Amino acid sequence: MASRFFSKALLLIVAASSLGLGIACGRNAVRASEKEYLADKTMVFDQDPQAAAADEHIISNREGQAGGNGAGGGGCGCN
């Protein structure tokens, strides 16, 4: 009898937790007025865009593949 009570209580706790997490998750899109905070300078990985572009160019030539940035060509660097 006690194990039956605990299994029902556990089921109730799991159901309430999943319902609470489902409600707590944000389902709204980011408004245009809030996008300025997402594009903040502190959220940029590389502070120097020219150095980042040079590094991507070197890596794409050395590896001979595009790294998802649209560069093409082979490993010889003759693109």
N, CA, C and O atoms as a CHARMM CRD file, in Angstrom:
* protein
*
  316
    1    1 MET  N      0.82800  -1.18700   0.00000 PROA 1      0.00000
    2    1 MET  CA     0.00000   0.00000   0.00000 PROA 1      0.00000
    3    1 MET  C      0.87500   1.25400   0.00000 PROA 1      0.00000
    4    1 MET  O      0.56600   2.22500  -0.69100 PROA 1      0.00000
    5    2 ALA  N      1.96400   1.23700   0.77200 PROA 2      0.00000
    6    2 ALA  CA     2.82700   2.40600   0.84500 PROA 2      0.00000
    7    2 ALA  C      3.53500   2.64600  -0.48000 PROA 2      0.00000
    8    2 ALA  O      3.69900   3.79500  -0.88900 PROA 2      0.00000
    9    3 SER  N      3.95800   1.57900  -1.16000 PROA 3      0.00000
   10    3 SER  CA     4.64000   1.75600  -2.43800 PROA 3      0.00000
   11    3 SER  C      3.68400   2.31400  -3.48700 PROA 3      0.00000
   12    3 SER  O      4.09500   3.06800  -4.36900 PROA 3      0.00000
   13    4 ARG  N      2.42600   1.94900  -3.39300 PROA 4      0.00000
   14    4 ARG  CA     1.41800   2.47400  -4.31000 PROA 4      0.00000
   15    4 ARG  C      1.23600   3.97600  -4.09100 PROA 4      0.00000
   16    4 ARG  O      1.09400   4.73800  -5.04700 PROA 4      0.00000
   17    5 PHE  N      1.24100   4.38700  -2.83800 PROA 5      0.00000
   18    5 PHE  CA     1.11200   5.80100  -2.50800 PROA 5      0.00000
   19    5 PHE  C      2.30900   6.58700  -3.02300 PROA 5      0.00000
   20    5 PHE  O      2.15100   7.67100  -3.58500 PROA 5      0.00000
   21    6 PHE  N      3.51900   6.03500  -2.83000 PROA 6      0.00000
   22    6 PHE  CA     4.72600   6.72300  -3.27800 PROA 6      0.00000
   23    6 PHE  C      4.80500   6.79300  -4.80000 PROA 6      0.00000
   24    6 PHE  O      5.29300   7.78100  -5.34600 PROA 6      0.00000
   25    7 SER  N      4.33000   5.75400  -5.49100 PROA 7      0.00000
   26    7 SER  CA     4.35600   5.78900  -6.95800 PROA 7      0.00000
   27    7 SER  C      3.38000   6.84100  -7.48900 PROA 7      0.00000
   28    7 SER  O      3.67500   7.52200  -8.47100 PROA 7      0.00000
   29    8 LYS  N      2.23400   6.97200  -6.84800 PROA 8      0.00000
   30    8 LYS  CA     1.29100   8.01100  -7.26000 PROA 8      0.00000
   31    8 LYS  C      1.82300   9.39700  -6.94100 PROA 8      0.00000
   32    8 LYS  O      1.65000  10.33400  -7.72000 PROA 8      0.00000
   33    9 ALA  N      2.47700   9.52200  -5.78300 PROA 9      0.00000
   34    9 ALA  CA     3.05700  10.80800  -5.40200 PROA 9      0.00000
   35    9 ALA  C      4.19000  11.17700  -6.35000 PROA 9      0.00000
   36    9 ALA  O      4.31900  12.33800  -6.74100 PROA 9      0.00000
   37   10 LEU  N      5.01300  10.20000  -6.72400 PROA 10     0.00000
   38   10 LEU  CA     6.09700  10.44300  -7.67300 PROA 10     0.00000
   39   10 LEU  C      5.54400  10.84400  -9.03100 PROA 10     0.00000
   40   10 LEU  O      6.06600  11.75500  -9.67400 PROA 10     0.00000
   41   11 LEU  N      4.49700  10.17200  -9.46700 PROA 11     0.00000
   42   11 LEU  CA     3.86600  10.51800 -10.74200 PROA 11     0.00000
   43   11 LEU  C      3.31000  11.93500 -10.70100 PROA 11     0.00000
   44   11 LEU  O      3.43300  12.68000 -11.67300 PROA 11     0.00000
   45   12 LEU  N      2.70800  12.30600  -9.59700 PROA 12     0.00000
   46   12 LEU  CA     2.16000  13.65500  -9.44600 PROA 12     0.00000
   47   12 LEU  C      3.27500  14.69600  -9.45700 PROA 12     0.00000
   48   12 LEU  O      3.12700  15.75400 -10.06800 PROA 12     0.00000
   49   13 ILE  N      4.38700  14.40600  -8.78600 PROA 13     0.00000
   50   13 ILE  CA     5.51500  15.34000  -8.75700 PROA 13     0.00000
   51   13 ILE  C      6.11700  15.50300 -10.14600 PROA 13     0.00000
   52   13 ILE  O      6.42100  16.62200 -10.55900 PROA 13     0.00000
   53   14 VAL  N      6.29100  14.40400 -10.87000 PROA 14     0.00000
   54   14 VAL  CA     6.84900  14.46600 -12.22700 PROA 14     0.00000
   55   14 VAL  C      5.91400  15.23000 -13.15200 PROA 14     0.00000
   56   14 VAL  O      6.36600  16.04600 -13.95500 PROA 14     0.00000
   57   15 ALA  N      4.62200  14.97200 -13.04600 PROA 15     0.00000
   58   15 ALA  CA     3.65700  15.67000 -13.89800 PROA 15     0.00000
   59   15 ALA  C      3.62600  17.16300 -13.58200 PROA 15     0.00000
   60   15 ALA  O      3.58800  17.98900 -14.49300 PROA 15     0.00000
   61   16 ALA  N      3.64200  17.51100 -12.30300 PROA 16     0.00000
   62   16 ALA  CA     3.62600  18.92300 -11.92400 PROA 16     0.00000
   63   16 ALA  C      4.91300  19.61800 -12.35200 PROA 16     0.00000
   64   16 ALA  O      4.88300  20.76900 -12.78600 PROA 16     0.00000
   65   17 SER  N      6.04600  18.92200 -12.23100 PROA 17     0.00000
   66   17 SER  CA     7.32300  19.52000 -12.64200 PROA 17     0.00000
   67   17 SER  C      7.37100  19.75300 -14.14300 PROA 17     0.00000
   68   17 SER  O      7.80000  20.81300 -14.59900 PROA 17     0.00000
   69   18 SER  N      6.93000  18.76600 -14.90800 PROA 18     0.00000
   70   18 SER  CA     6.95900  18.94300 -16.36100 PROA 18     0.00000
   71   18 SER  C      5.97300  20.01500 -16.81200 PROA 18     0.00000
   72   18 SER  O      6.25100  20.75100 -17.75900 PROA 18     0.00000
   73   19 LEU  N      4.84400  20.11000 -16.15700 PROA 19     0.00000
   74   19 LEU  CA     3.88900  21.16900 -16.47800 PROA 19     0.00000
   75   19 LEU  C      4.47100  22.52900 -16.12900 PROA 19     0.00000
   76   19 LEU  O      4.33900  23.48100 -16.89800 PROA 19     0.00000
   77   20 GLY  N      5.11000  22.62100 -14.97900 PROA 20     0.00000
   78   20 GLY  CA     5.72600  23.89000 -14.57000 PROA 20     0.00000
   79   20 GLY  C      6.84800  24.30500 -15.50200 PROA 20     0.00000
   80   20 GLY  O      6.97300  25.48200 -15.84000 PROA 20     0.00000
   81   21 LEU  N      7.66400  23.34900 -15.92100 PROA 21     0.00000
   82   21 LEU  CA     8.74300  23.67200 -16.86300 PROA 21     0.00000
   83   21 LEU  C      8.18600  24.07400 -18.22500 PROA 21     0.00000
   84   21 LEU  O      8.73200  24.95700 -18.88600 PROA 21     0.00000
   85   22 GLY  N      7.11600  23.43600 -18.63700 PROA 22     0.00000
   86   22 GLY  CA     6.49900  23.79700 -19.90900 PROA 22     0.00000
   87   22 GLY  C      5.92700  25.20200 -19.89900 PROA 22     0.00000
   88   22 GLY  O      6.00300  25.92000 -20.89600 PROA 22     0.00000
   89   23 ILE  N      5.36000  25.58700 -18.78000 PROA 23     0.00000
   90   23 ILE  CA     4.80200  26.93200 -18.66400 PROA 23     0.00000
   91   23 ILE  C      5.91500  27.96300 -18.52200 PROA 23     0.00000
   92   23 ILE  O      5.80500  29.07000 -19.04900 PROA 23     0.00000
   93   24 ALA  N      6.98800  27.60800 -17.81400 PROA 24     0.00000
   94   24 ALA  CA     8.06500  28.55200 -17.54600 PROA 24     0.00000
   95   24 ALA  C      8.91800  28.84800 -18.77600 PROA 24     0.00000
   96   24 ALA  O      9.55200  29.90100 -18.84500 PROA 24     0.00000
   97   25 CYS  N      8.94300  27.94700 -19.73600 PROA 25     0.00000
   98   25 CYS  CA     9.76200  28.16700 -20.93500 PROA 25     0.00000
   99   25 CYS  C      9.16600  29.30300 -21.75800 PROA 25     0.00000
  100   25 CYS  O      7.95300  29.38100 -21.95400 PROA 25     0.00000
  101   26 GLY  N     10.03800  30.17200 -22.22900 PROA 26     0.00000
  102   26 GLY  CA     9.57200  31.28100 -23.04500 PROA 26     0.00000
  103   26 GLY  C      9.20400  30.82000 -24.43700 PROA 26     0.00000
  104   26 GLY  O      9.98500  30.13600 -25.09900 PROA 26     0.00000
  105   27 ARG  N      8.05000  31.18100 -24.87200 PROA 27     0.00000
  106   27 ARG  CA     7.60100  30.79700 -26.20800 PROA 27     0.00000
  107   27 ARG  C      7.40900  32.01000 -27.10200 PROA 27     0.00000
  108   27 ARG  O      6.92300  31.89000 -28.22600 PROA 27     0.00000
  109   28 ASN  N      7.78700  33.16200 -26.61000 PROA 28     0.00000
  110   28 ASN  CA     7.63600  34.37700 -27.38700 PROA 28     0.00000
  111   28 ASN  C      8.90600  34.65300 -28.16400 PROA 28     0.00000
  112   28 ASN  O     10.01100  34.39100 -27.68800 PROA 28     0.00000
  113   29 ALA  N      8.74200  35.17900 -29.34900 PROA 29     0.00000
  114   29 ALA  CA     9.90300  35.55700 -30.14700 PROA 29     0.00000
  115   29 ALA  C     10.51000  36.83900 -29.57300 PROA 29     0.00000
  116   29 ALA  O      9.86100  37.57700 -28.83200 PROA 29     0.00000
  117   30 VAL  N     11.74000  37.07500 -29.92600 PROA 30     0.00000
  118   30 VAL  CA    12.42300  38.28400 -29.46400 PROA 30     0.00000
  119   30 VAL  C     11.86300  39.47100 -30.23600 PROA 30     0.00000
  120   30 VAL  O     11.83400  39.46200 -31.46700 PROA 30     0.00000
  121   31 ARG  N     11.42700  40.47700 -29.51900 PROA 31     0.00000
  122   31 ARG  CA    10.89200  41.66800 -30.16400 PROA 31     0.00000
  123   31 ARG  C     12.01800  42.48800 -30.77900 PROA 31     0.00000
  124   31 ARG  O     13.17500  42.38300 -30.37200 PROA 31     0.00000
  125   32 ALA  N     11.66300  43.30200 -31.76000 PROA 32     0.00000
  126   32 ALA  CA    12.65800  44.12500 -32.44400 PROA 32     0.00000
  127   32 ALA  C     13.33300  45.10100 -31.48900 PROA 32     0.00000
  128   32 ALA  O     14.50700  45.43000 -31.65800 PROA 32     0.00000
  129   33 SER  N     12.60000  45.55900 -30.49800 PROA 33     0.00000
  130   33 SER  CA    13.19200  46.50300 -29.54700 PROA 33     0.00000
  131   33 SER  C     14.17900  45.82600 -28.60200 PROA 33     0.00000
  132   33 SER  O     14.98100  46.50800 -27.96500 PROA 33     0.00000
  133   34 GLU  N     14.13600  44.49600 -28.49800 PROA 34     0.00000
  134   34 GLU  CA    15.04400  43.77600 -27.62200 PROA 34     0.00000
  135   34 GLU  C     16.27600  43.24200 -28.34800 PROA 34     0.00000
  136   34 GLU  O     17.21400  42.77400 -27.70400 PROA 34     0.00000
  137   35 LYS  N     16.28600  43.30500 -29.65600 PROA 35     0.00000
  138   35 LYS  CA    17.40500  42.74800 -30.42300 PROA 35     0.00000
  139   35 LYS  C     18.67700  43.56000 -30.27100 PROA 35     0.00000
  140   35 LYS  O     19.77100  43.04600 -30.50700 PROA 35     0.00000
  141   36 GLU  N     18.55200  44.81000 -29.88400 PROA 36     0.00000
  142   36 GLU  CA    19.76200  45.61300 -29.69500 PROA 36     0.00000
  143   36 GLU  C     20.60200  45.08100 -28.54800 PROA 36     0.00000
  144   36 GLU  O     21.82200  45.24300 -28.55400 PROA 36     0.00000
  145   37 TYR  N     19.97300  44.44700 -27.56000 PROA 37     0.00000
  146   37 TYR  CA    20.71600  43.88500 -26.44300 PROA 37     0.00000
  147   37 TYR  C     21.41800  42.58600 -26.84200 PROA 37     0.00000
  148   37 TYR  O     22.46600  42.25200 -26.28900 PROA 37     0.00000
  149   38 LEU  N     20.84300  41.85400 -27.80100 PROA 38     0.00000
  150   38 LEU  CA    21.47200  40.62300 -28.27000 PROA 38     0.00000
  151   38 LEU  C     22.66500  40.91100 -29.16600 PROA 38     0.00000
  152   38 LEU  O     23.56900  40.08200 -29.27300 PROA 38     0.00000
  153   39 ALA  N     22.68500  42.05400 -29.80100 PROA 39     0.00000
  154   39 ALA  CA    23.77700  42.42600 -30.69200 PROA 39     0.00000
  155   39 ALA  C     24.78600  43.31800 -29.98000 PROA 39     0.00000
  156   39 ALA  O     25.45600  44.12700 -30.62200 PROA 39     0.00000
  157   40 ASP  N     24.90000  43.18200 -28.68400 PROA 40     0.00000
  158   40 ASP  CA    25.82400  43.99500 -27.90500 PROA 40     0.00000
  159   40 ASP  C     27.26700  43.63100 -28.23500 PROA 40     0.00000
  160   40 ASP  O     27.55300  42.48400 -28.57700 PROA 40     0.00000
  161   41 LYS  N     28.17100  44.59100 -28.13800 PROA 41     0.00000
  162   41 LYS  CA    29.57600  44.36300 -28.46300 PROA 41     0.00000
  163   41 LYS  C     30.23200  43.36700 -27.51800 PROA 41     0.00000
  164   41 LYS  O     31.20300  42.71000 -27.89200 PROA 41     0.00000
  165   42 THR  N     29.72400  43.24800 -26.31700 PROA 42     0.00000
  166   42 THR  CA    30.32100  42.30200 -25.37800 PROA 42     0.00000
  167   42 THR  C     30.00300  40.85800 -25.73100 PROA 42     0.00000
  168   42 THR  O     30.62600  39.94100 -25.19500 PROA 42     0.00000
  169   43 MET  N     29.04200  40.64000 -26.62600 PROA 43     0.00000
  170   43 MET  CA    28.66100  39.28500 -27.00700 PROA 43     0.00000
  171   43 MET  C     29.38100  38.81100 -28.27100 PROA 43     0.00000
  172   43 MET  O     29.08300  37.72600 -28.77200 PROA 43     0.00000
  173   44 VAL  N     30.30500  39.58900 -28.78700 PROA 44     0.00000
  174   44 VAL  CA    31.06400  39.21800 -29.97600 PROA 44     0.00000
  175   44 VAL  C     32.25600  38.37500 -29.54200 PROA 44     0.00000
  176   44 VAL  O     32.96700  38.73400 -28.60300 PROA 44     0.00000
  177   45 PHE  N     32.47400  37.25300 -30.22600 PROA 45     0.00000
  178   45 PHE  CA    33.58000  36.37500 -29.85800 PROA 45     0.00000
  179   45 PHE  C     34.92300  37.00900 -30.18700 PROA 45     0.00000
  180   45 PHE  O     35.82700  37.02900 -29.35100 PROA 45     0.00000
  181   46 ASP  N     35.05200  37.52500 -31.40200 PROA 46     0.00000
  182   46 ASP  CA    36.30400  38.13800 -31.83700 PROA 46     0.00000
  183   46 ASP  C     36.12600  39.64500 -31.87000 PROA 46     0.00000
  184   46 ASP  O     35.24900  40.15300 -32.56900 PROA 46     0.00000
  185   47 GLN  N     36.93800  40.35100 -31.13200 PROA 47     0.00000
  186   47 GLN  CA    36.80600  41.79500 -31.06400 PROA 47     0.00000
  187   47 GLN  C     37.33700  42.47800 -32.32100 PROA 47     0.00000
  188   47 GLN  O     36.90300  43.58300 -32.64600 PROA 47     0.00000
  189   48 ASP  N     38.26200  41.84600 -33.02800 PROA 48     0.00000
  190   48 ASP  CA    38.84100  42.43200 -34.22500 PROA 48     0.00000
  191   48 ASP  C     38.30900  41.68300 -35.44800 PROA 48     0.00000
  192   48 ASP  O     38.75000  40.56500 -35.71500 PROA 48     0.00000
  193   49 PRO  N     37.36800  42.27500 -36.19900 PROA 49     0.00000
  194   49 PRO  CA    36.78000  41.54900 -37.33000 PROA 49     0.00000
  195   49 PRO  C     37.78000  41.28800 -38.45300 PROA 49     0.00000
  196   49 PRO  O     37.64900  40.29000 -39.16000 PROA 49     0.00000
  197   50 GLN  N     38.77300  42.15500 -38.63600 PROA 50     0.00000
  198   50 GLN  CA    39.76400  41.92000 -39.69100 PROA 50     0.00000
  199   50 GLN  C     40.65700  40.74000 -39.35300 PROA 50     0.00000
  200   50 GLN  O     40.99100  39.94300 -40.23000 PROA 50     0.00000
  201   51 ALA  N     41.04200  40.62300 -38.10400 PROA 51     0.00000
  202   51 ALA  CA    41.85400  39.47400 -37.69200 PROA 51     0.00000
  203   51 ALA  C     41.05300  38.17900 -37.79700 PROA 51     0.00000
  204   51 ALA  O     41.60300  37.14400 -38.17200 PROA 51     0.00000
  205   52 ALA  N     39.77900  38.22500 -37.47600 PROA 52     0.00000
  206   52 ALA  CA    38.93500  37.03800 -37.57700 PROA 52     0.00000
  207   52 ALA  C     38.77300  36.61500 -39.04000 PROA 52     0.00000
  208   52 ALA  O     38.80200  35.42500 -39.35200 PROA 52     0.00000
  209   53 ALA  N     38.60100  37.59600 -39.93400 PROA 53     0.00000
  210   53 ALA  CA    38.47300  37.28200 -41.35500 PROA 53     0.00000
  211   53 ALA  C     39.77200  36.70100 -41.90400 PROA 53     0.00000
  212   53 ALA  O     39.74600  35.78700 -42.72800 PROA 53     0.00000
  213   54 ALA  N     40.90100  37.22800 -41.45300 PROA 54     0.00000
  214   54 ALA  CA    42.19100  36.69600 -41.90300 PROA 54     0.00000
  215   54 ALA  C     42.39200  35.27600 -41.39500 PROA 54     0.00000
  216   54 ALA  O     42.87900  34.41800 -42.13200 PROA 54     0.00000
  217   55 ASP  N     42.02500  35.02100 -40.15700 PROA 55     0.00000
  218   55 ASP  CA    42.14800  33.67000 -39.61600 PROA 55     0.00000
  219   55 ASP  C     41.25300  32.69100 -40.36600 PROA 55     0.00000
  220   55 ASP  O     41.67500  31.57400 -40.66700 PROA 55     0.00000
  221   56 GLU  N     40.02300  33.09700 -40.67200 PROA 56     0.00000
  222   56 GLU  CA    39.11000  32.22700 -41.42400 PROA 56     0.00000
  223   56 GLU  C     39.65900  31.94200 -42.81200 PROA 56     0.00000
  224   56 GLU  O     39.52800  30.82400 -43.31000 PROA 56     0.00000
  225   57 HSD  N     40.27200  32.93800 -43.44500 PROA 57     0.00000
  226   57 HSD  CA    40.84000  32.74800 -44.77600 PROA 57     0.00000
  227   57 HSD  C     42.00500  31.75700 -44.72900 PROA 57     0.00000
  228   57 HSD  O     42.11800  30.87900 -45.58500 PROA 57     0.00000
  229   58 ILE  N     42.85200  31.90200 -43.74100 PROA 58     0.00000
  230   58 ILE  CA    43.99800  30.99600 -43.60300 PROA 58     0.00000
  231   58 ILE  C     43.53100  29.57500 -43.32800 PROA 58     0.00000
  232   58 ILE  O     44.04100  28.62200 -43.91700 PROA 58     0.00000
  233   59 ILE  N     42.57500  29.43500 -42.44500 PROA 59     0.00000
  234   59 ILE  CA    42.08600  28.09200 -42.09700 PROA 59     0.00000
  235   59 ILE  C     41.38200  27.44900 -43.28500 PROA 59     0.00000
  236   59 ILE  O     41.54700  26.25300 -43.52500 PROA 59     0.00000
  237   60 SER  N     40.59800  28.22600 -44.03300 PROA 60     0.00000
  238   60 SER  CA    39.90200  27.64000 -45.18400 PROA 60     0.00000
  239   60 SER  C     40.88400  27.21600 -46.26400 PROA 60     0.00000
  240   60 SER  O     40.64800  26.22200 -46.95000 PROA 60     0.00000
  241   61 ASN  N     41.98400  27.94800 -46.43300 PROA 61     0.00000
  242   61 ASN  CA    42.98800  27.54600 -47.41000 PROA 61     0.00000
  243   61 ASN  C     43.77800  26.33100 -46.92300 PROA 61     0.00000
  244   61 ASN  O     44.07300  25.42700 -47.70500 PROA 61     0.00000
  245   62 ARG  N     44.11000  26.31100 -45.66300 PROA 62     0.00000
  246   62 ARG  CA    44.91800  25.21900 -45.12600 PROA 62     0.00000
  247   62 ARG  C     44.12600  23.92000 -45.07400 PROA 62     0.00000
  248   62 ARG  O     44.65100  22.86000 -45.41600 PROA 62     0.00000
  249   63 GLU  N     42.88400  23.99000 -44.65400 PROA 63     0.00000
  250   63 GLU  CA    42.08600  22.78500 -44.49300 PROA 63     0.00000
  251   63 GLU  C     41.48400  22.30800 -45.81300 PROA 63     0.00000
  252   63 GLU  O     41.13200  21.13600 -45.94700 PROA 63     0.00000
  253   64 GLY  N     41.36500  23.19700 -46.77400 PROA 64     0.00000
  254   64 GLY  CA    40.81300  22.80100 -48.06300 PROA 64     0.00000
  255   64 GLY  C     39.31900  22.57600 -48.04400 PROA 64     0.00000
  256   64 GLY  O     38.78800  21.81200 -48.85000 PROA 64     0.00000
  257   65 GLN  N     38.65500  23.22200 -47.14800 PROA 65     0.00000
  258   65 GLN  CA    37.21400  23.07500 -47.08000 PROA 65     0.00000
  259   65 GLN  C     36.59500  24.37500 -46.59300 PROA 65     0.00000
  260   65 GLN  O     37.26800  25.22800 -46.01500 PROA 65     0.00000
  261   66 ALA  N     35.31100  24.50600 -46.83900 PROA 66     0.00000
  262   66 ALA  CA    34.59300  25.68200 -46.36500 PROA 66     0.00000
  263   66 ALA  C     34.13500  25.41100 -44.93600 PROA 66     0.00000
  264   66 ALA  O     33.62100  24.33400 -44.63300 PROA 66     0.00000
  265   67 GLY  N     34.32100  26.37600 -44.08000 PROA 67     0.00000
  266   67 GLY  CA    33.93800  26.21800 -42.68300 PROA 67     0.00000
  267   67 GLY  C     32.54400  26.73500 -42.37400 PROA 67     0.00000
  268   67 GLY  O     32.28900  27.18100 -41.25500 PROA 67     0.00000
  269   68 GLY  N     31.64600  26.68600 -43.33300 PROA 68     0.00000
  270   68 GLY  CA    30.30600  27.18700 -43.11900 PROA 68     0.00000
  271   68 GLY  C     30.17800  28.66600 -43.36300 PROA 68     0.00000
  272   68 GLY  O     29.13200  29.25200 -43.08400 PROA 68     0.00000
  273   69 ASN  N     31.22400  29.28300 -43.87900 PROA 69     0.00000
  274   69 ASN  CA    31.16100  30.72500 -44.11900 PROA 69     0.00000
  275   69 ASN  C     31.07300  31.05800 -45.60200 PROA 69     0.00000
  276   69 ASN  O     31.18900  32.22500 -45.97600 PROA 69     0.00000
  277   70 GLY  N     30.87400  30.07800 -46.43500 PROA 70     0.00000
  278   70 GLY  CA    30.64700  30.32400 -47.85100 PROA 70     0.00000
  279   70 GLY  C     31.90900  30.38300 -48.70400 PROA 70     0.00000
  280   70 GLY  O     31.82500  30.66100 -49.90000 PROA 70     0.00000
  281   71 ALA  N     33.06300  30.13100 -48.12200 PROA 71     0.00000
  282   71 ALA  CA    34.30000  30.16400 -48.90800 PROA 71     0.00000
  283   71 ALA  C     34.43100  28.86600 -49.69300 PROA 71     0.00000
  284   71 ALA  O     34.03500  27.79800 -49.22700 PROA 71     0.00000
  285   72 GLY  N     34.99000  28.97900 -50.88200 PROA 72     0.00000
  286   72 GLY  CA    35.16900  27.78800 -51.70000 PROA 72     0.00000
  287   72 GLY  C     36.61000  27.61500 -52.09700 PROA 72     0.00000
  288   72 GLY  O     37.46300  28.43500 -51.75800 PROA 72     0.00000
  289   73 GLY  N     36.87200  26.57300 -52.79700 PROA 73     0.00000
  290   73 GLY  CA    38.22500  26.36000 -53.29300 PROA 73     0.00000
  291   73 GLY  C     38.88500  25.17900 -52.63500 PROA 73     0.00000
  292   73 GLY  O     38.30800  24.53300 -51.76000 PROA 73     0.00000
  293   74 GLY  N     40.10600  24.89800 -53.06200 PROA 74     0.00000
  294   74 GLY  CA    40.84300  23.77500 -52.54300 PROA 74     0.00000
  295   74 GLY  C     41.87300  24.18300 -51.52600 PROA 74     0.00000
  296   74 GLY  O     41.90300  25.32900 -51.07700 PROA 74     0.00000
  297   75 GLY  N     42.71100  23.24900 -51.16700 PROA 75     0.00000
  298   75 GLY  CA    43.73800  23.49300 -50.16800 PROA 75     0.00000
  299   75 GLY  C     44.93900  24.24500 -50.68600 PROA 75     0.00000
  300   75 GLY  O     45.83000  24.59700 -49.91300 PROA 75     0.00000
  301   76 CYS  N     44.98300  24.50300 -52.00500 PROA 76     0.00000
  302   76 CYS  CA    46.15000  25.15900 -52.56900 PROA 76     0.00000
  303   76 CYS  C     46.12000  26.67700 -52.35500 PROA 76     0.00000
  304   76 CYS  O     47.14900  27.33700 -52.50300 PROA 76     0.00000
  305   77 GLY  N     44.96900  27.23100 -52.01200 PROA 77     0.00000
  306   77 GLY  CA    44.84800  28.66100 -51.78800 PROA 77     0.00000
  307   77 GLY  C     44.64200  29.44800 -53.05600 PROA 77     0.00000
  308   77 GLY  O     44.84900  30.66100 -53.06100 PROA 77     0.00000
  309   78 CYS  N     44.24600  28.80800 -54.11700 PROA 78     0.00000
  310   78 CYS  CA    44.10300  29.48400 -55.39700 PROA 78     0.00000
  311   78 CYS  C     42.64100  29.80000 -55.72400 PROA 78     0.00000
  312   78 CYS  O     42.24300  29.75500 -56.88800 PROA 78     0.00000
  313   79 ASN  N     41.84900  30.11600 -54.71300 PROA 79     0.00000
  314   79 ASN  CA    40.46400  30.45600 -55.00700 PROA 79     0.00000
  315   79 ASN  C     40.43900  31.88700 -55.36300 PROA 79     0.00000
  316   79 ASN  O     39.37600  32.43100 -55.65900 PROA 79     0.00000
